[in-house]
Amino acid sequence: MTRKHPSKLADEPYVRERGLRLEVLDRPLVVFEGSAEEAVQAFPRTLNVAAALALASGAPVRVRVVADPAAHRNIHEYTAVSKAGTLHVKVENTPHPDNPRTSYLAALSAVELLRELCSAHRLPTLG
């Protein structure tokens, strides 16, 4: 499940196409339920966590998106069930100070990936 403040979801095509008026919410509202693939198509700018989970696990991933006026952070909760046991994870991402529409963790992850890519393709020094 992904829980976000309505203002972070209001500009998404899925929300606009359905005429959802999230700015008037006074309690949480489930705005989407479906597969990770469907979620990424519906919310291409805001559900990168669901996409990463589906790609990393190779397993079917069900997604629920909740618009919650009380949410001041993006909250992602996941449960993985197997023969070995059950794992439940809850992550609350702090908004980036310069761009509150994205998480600080997403920005740090992008910077780290760029560092790794640059160091892997360093050209040998001459001389």
C-alpha positions, 0 to 999 in steps of 0.5 A: 500500500502507498499512502500519500497526501492528496496534493501529491496525487491530484495532478496524476492523469489517473486522478484527473481522468476520473474526475476525482476531487482529492482536495476536498478529502477529509479522510483517507480514500483508496483511489487505486487497486491493481497490479504493479504494472497497472499502478505504474501506468496509472501513476508513472511519476509517483509509484517508483517504489511499487515498480522497483518491488515488482522488478526486484521480486519477480513476483506478482505485486498488488498495489493499493494507493490511498490519498490521505489528508493526514499523511505528511510523508509518503508511506509505503507498506509491503507484506511478502509472504512465503513458505519461510515466513512473512515480512512486513515493511513500512517506509515513511519517506521525508519529502525533499527540501527543494522539491516536496513532490519527491522523496529525499530518499529518491534523490539520494538514490539517483545520486548514488546510482550516477556515482556508481555508473560514473565510477564504473566507466572511468577512462584510464588516465593518460601519462 
